[in-house]
Every structure is written in C-alpha cells, then in structure tokens.
Amino acid sequence: MKRLMLLGFLIILVSCHEPFQVIFEWKSIDFQWPSDEERQYAVMRGDYIPANNFITTVKFWKDKMYLTLPRWKDGVPVTLGMTSAKPINGITSPKLEAFPTWDMQKLGDCTAFQLVHGMEIDPKGCIWILDTGRPTSLREFKADCSPRLVILDLENNDKIVRTYQFPEHVARRKTAYLNDIVLDHEDGGMAYITDTDIIDPGIIVYSLRDNKSWKIRHDSMKAKSEAVGFMVAKTHVINPVHVDGIALSPASSRNR
C-alpha cells in the first residue's frame, strides 16, 4: 500500500511539472564570418561543410557560453566558439563567434587551436583549453603540432596566461587525443586530463604551480576487448575507445 501511495505521489509530481523549455538548438552550425565572401570561399574550398560541424562541450561564464567543435571531419573552420548565454531576440540557433579570434582557428599554425574537445572554466574566470594538436579528418593536409594546454583569462580581455606543451612521453604527438578535463584548485591548481590515445591511453596530471605534467597508466583505462565492437547501419565496426570522460570527487581530508 505504501508503495502504491508513493507511486501515486510521484506521478502527481511529474504531471504537475512544467514542460521543459528549449533554450538553444541547432540543425546546423554557422558562424559570424568576417565577410560573406569569406564564407562563400570556405564553402567552395571545402573548408566549411555545415553537416560536419557539431558541438561536444559547453561551458558558461557570466553572460557567455563557450562551445567546442572538434575537427573530426573536414570542413570545421572553428574548433572553439562563443555566443551569448541567453537567446537574443528569441533566436535559439545563433551563429557562433570564433573564440578568441579567427586567427586562433588557423589549421597548420601551431600557435592556433587545431582540435579542441575538452575545456573547463575555473572560479577565477580562466578557461583551460585542451588542444590535441592535429585534426583527425581524412584530408591530406594535416597539422603536426604537439598536444598542449592553453589557459586564457576571461576577466582580462581573454589574455593568454599560460601555454603548456606536453612532452612526448606524456602525450604523443601522433596518437594522443586530449579528451576531457577536471580542475582541482588545491595545491596551486591541478588539472586531470583524459588522453584517449589509441596506443598509450591514460590520465595526464598537470600542476599549474610547478608547470609540470606526468601520466598515470593502468589497464583499467584501456577498452575491454569484448566491448570494442558494435553495429552501424548493419555493419560490424570495431572501435576501441579508451579512457574518456572524467569527474572529480568532492574535497575531503584525504589526499586525492
């Protein structure tokens, strides 16, 4: 009887809940281009293919929303974008601004972002950005930059406050994939990063205070052999995905 009463109470709660409101949604992603001519030229060259642009990570800071668009396919002109955190004039699919600039999206320029998937914003307003250093598309031209961490201060005109290039023994230039990141604000600032490397997966630890990094490796971070196959359009695909997402437990008296 008690279970039936509880079930009835839950049904009432659900039925009384207001319908969820869609704040943002995109059928395709477009950008605030420097000019219409540049957009047309990008489409003509295959540098912008709308169907290949999709969002993976979203973070908020004050009145802005930051979004990553990893270059898994060709035609992704912007790998880190920004827009208002609230719809303007009722527009739920706004065009994204290149963040921090268009110059920082240039393929083949190792001072610019090549493939951004994960990022996090700390309480001081600094955005920690993971750049794998190369797109994973099939285009013949590929960047060959080292994986790195870039920190920008959103409270100081998006100034770059730290650029850290991971050494080869921590993140391999050819195979690393900097996936997800969480931040610990103790001990001068620590970042924990998942590297979904196809050969050398693991969790990278970076110390902001010491400006050093190291990698933790364990068999539990590798995909299980019995869990790498799945069906796509009636085709059996084998795709081992190693350590991927990451979370951080609440602070406690114990040493994390």
C-alpha positions in Angstrom: 0.0 0.0 0.0 2.8 2.4 0.9 4.5 1.7 -2.4 1.3 2.5 -4.3 0.9 5.7 -2.4 4.5 6.7 -3.2 4.0 5.8 -6.8 0.8 7.9 -7.0 2.6 10.9 -5.3 5.5 10.7 -7.9 3.0 10.6 -10.8 1.3 13.7 -9.4 4.7 15.5 -9.1 5.7 14.6 -12.7 2.3 15.6 -14.1 2.5 19.0 -12.3 6.0 19.7 -13.6 6.1 22.5 -16.2 7.3 21.3 -19.7 11.0 21.8 -20.3 11.8 24.8 -22.4 14.3 24.6 -25.3 16.8 27.4 -24.9 19.2 26.5 -27.7 19.1 24.1 -30.6 20.8 23.8 -33.9 20.0 21.9 -37.1 23.3 23.1 -38.5 26.1 25.3 -37.1 27.1 28.5 -38.7 29.5 31.3 -37.7 29.9 35.0 -37.6 32.3 35.2 -40.6 34.5 38.2 -41.2 32.6 38.7 -44.5 30.0 36.9 -46.7 32.8 36.5 -49.3 35.0 34.5 -46.9 32.1 32.2 -46.0 31.4 31.5 -49.7 35.1 30.9 -50.4 35.3 28.5 -47.4 32.2 26.6 -48.7 33.7 26.4 -52.2 37.1 25.1 -51.0 35.5 22.6 -48.6 36.8 24.5 -45.6 33.3 24.8 -44.3 30.9 21.8 -44.5 27.9 22.6 -42.3 27.0 18.9 -41.8 30.4 18.2 -40.3 30.2 20.8 -37.5 28.8 19.6 -34.2 29.1 20.6 -30.5 30.7 18.4 -27.9 31.4 20.5 -24.8 29.5 23.6 -23.4 30.7 25.8 -20.6 29.3 29.0 -19.2 30.9 32.1 -17.7 28.7 35.1 -16.7 26.8 36.1 -19.9 28.7 34.0 -22.3 28.6 30.4 -23.5 31.7 28.6 -24.8 31.4 25.6 -27.1 33.9 23.2 -28.6 33.6 21.7 -32.1 36.3 19.1 -32.6 37.7 18.7 -36.1 36.8 15.0 -36.5 35.9 15.6 -40.1 36.8 18.1 -42.9 35.1 21.5 -43.1 35.2 22.6 -39.5 36.5 26.2 -39.6 36.1 26.9 -35.9 37.0 24.4 -33.2 36.2 26.8 -30.2 33.3 29.1 -30.4 31.3 31.5 -28.2 27.9 33.1 -28.1 25.5 34.7 -25.6 24.4 32.5 -22.7 20.8 33.7 -23.3 19.0 33.8 -26.6 18.9 37.3 -28.2 15.7 38.3 -29.9 14.3 34.8 -29.5 17.0 33.2 -31.7 17.7 29.7 -30.4 20.3 28.8 -33.0 22.7 31.7 -33.0 25.8 32.0 -35.2 28.9 31.3 -33.2 31.8 33.7 -32.8 35.3 32.2 -33.3 36.9 32.3 -29.8 39.1 34.2 -29.0 39.7 35.2 -32.7 39.6 33.8 -36.2 43.4 33.8 -36.3 43.3 31.3 -33.4 41.4 28.8 -35.6 44.0 28.5 -38.4 44.9 25.0 -39.4 48.6 24.2 -39.6 49.5 27.1 -37.3 50.8 25.5 -34.1 50.1 28.8 -32.2 46.4 28.4 -33.1 43.9 25.8 -32.0 43.9 22.6 -34.1 41.4 20.4 -32.4 39.6 21.3 -29.2 37.3 18.8 -27.5 37.6 19.4 -23.7 37.8 22.6 -21.7 36.9 23.9 -18.2 36.5 27.3 -16.6 37.8 27.8 -13.1 36.2 30.1 -10.4 38.6 32.9 -11.3 37.3 33.1 -14.8 40.2 31.3 -16.5 39.3 28.9 -19.3 41.6 25.8 -19.6 41.6 24.6 -23.2 42.9 21.2 -24.4 44.3 21.2 -27.9 45.2 17.8 -29.3 47.4 19.5 -31.9 46.0 17.9 -35.1 42.6 17.3 -36.7 41.5 13.7 -37.1 39.9 14.3 -40.5 40.9 12.4 -43.7 42.1 15.5 -45.6 45.7 15.1 -47.0 46.9 18.3 -45.2 47.2 17.7 -41.5 48.7 19.8 -38.8 51.5 18.2 -36.8 51.6 20.2 -33.6 52.3 19.0 -30.1 49.3 18.4 -27.7 49.0 21.4 -25.4 47.1 23.2 -22.7 46.2 26.8 -23.2 44.8 29.0 -20.3 43.0 32.3 -21.1 41.8 34.8 -18.6 38.2 35.7 -19.5 38.3 38.5 -16.9 41.3 40.2 -18.7 40.3 40.5 -22.3 40.9 36.8 -23.0 44.6 37.2 -22.4 46.7 34.0 -22.7 48.2 33.4 -19.3 49.7 30.0 -19.8 50.6 27.8 -22.8 52.0 24.4 -21.9 53.2 21.9 -24.5 53.0 18.4 -23.2 56.3 16.4 -23.6 56.3 13.4 -25.9 56.5 10.9 -23.0 53.3 12.3 -21.6 51.2 13.0 -24.7 52.3 11.5 -28.0 52.3 14.0 -30.9 51.0 11.4 -33.4 48.4 9.5 -31.4 47.3 11.5 -28.3 43.7 12.7 -28.0 43.2 15.2 -25.2 39.6 14.4 -24.3 38.2 15.7 -21.0 39.5 17.8 -18.1 38.6 18.5 -14.5 40.3 21.0 -12.2 41.4 20.8 -8.6 42.0 24.2 -7.0 44.2 22.9 -4.2 48.0 22.7 -4.2 48.3 25.7 -6.5 46.0 24.3 -9.2 45.9 20.8 -10.7 44.3 19.6 -13.9 43.4 15.9 -14.6 43.1 15.1 -18.3 42.0 12.0 -20.1 44.2 11.1 -23.0 42.2 8.7 -25.3 45.4 7.7 -27.1 44.9 4.6 -29.3 48.4 3.3 -28.2 49.1 4.9 -24.8 45.9 5.9 -23.0 45.9 7.3 -19.5 45.2 10.2 -17.2 47.5 13.2 -17.5 48.1 15.3 -14.4 49.2 18.9 -14.8 50.5 21.2 -12.0 49.9 24.9 -12.6 52.2 25.8 -9.7 55.1 23.7 -11.0 54.3 23.9 -14.7 54.9 20.2 -15.0 52.9 17.2 -16.1 53.0 13.4 -15.8 50.9 10.5 -16.9 49.1 7.7 -15.0 48.7 4.5 -16.9 46.7 1.4 -15.9 45.0 -1.5 -17.7 41.6 -0.2 -16.4 42.0 2.8 -18.7 42.0 0.6 -21.8 38.9 -0.6 -23.6 37.9 -4.1 -22.9 38.4 -6.4 -25.9 34.8 -7.7 -25.6 33.4 -4.1 -25.7 35.0 -2.7 -28.8 32.6 -3.9 -31.4 29.2 -2.5 -32.3 26.8 -2.3 -35.3 26.5 0.8 -37.5 23.9 0.6 -40.3 24.1 -3.3 -40.2 27.9 -3.1 -40.4 30.1 -4.5 -37.7 32.6 -1.9 -36.6 35.5 -2.3 -34.2 36.4 0.9 -32.5 38.2 0.6 -29.1 37.6 3.8 -27.1 39.9 4.0 -24.1 39.6 6.3 -21.1 37.1 9.0 -22.0 35.2 11.2 -19.5 36.4 12.1 -16.1 34.9 13.5 -12.8 36.4 14.7 -9.6 35.1 13.7 -6.2 34.4 16.4 -3.5 37.3 17.7 -1.5 37.9 15.9 1.8 40.5 15.5 4.5 42.1 12.7 2.4 44.7 13.4 -0.2 43.2 12.9 -3.6 
